[in-house]
Amino acid sequence: MSEKKILEMAEEARLCMKRAVHDELVKKAKLGQDVIINRNGQPYKVSAAEALRIQEEGGEYETKT
């Protein structure tokens, strides 16, 4: 398998995982639940609605304080 094909497959897998996480955050936000994210290397509890907002803005969890 070529390196290009491997990179394409890896990118497809990354996008699939991102969609799955987004879908789960939407479900949890509708239910008013919390999620655990990584902030500065530590687990941090936030509302799913907040995590969804951060994801949709393109932010990374570990850079928000």
WOWO-V747168 format. One record per pair of residues at least 24 apart in sequence whose ideal C-beta (glycine too) atoms are under 6 Angstrom apart, sorted by sequence separation. I is the first residue (numbers start at 1). J is the second residue. D is the distance in whole Angstrom. If there is no record, write none. Layout:
BEGIN
i	j	d
I	J	D
I	J	D
END
This chain:
BEGIN
i	j	d
37	61	4
38	62	5
25	51	6
25	52	4
END
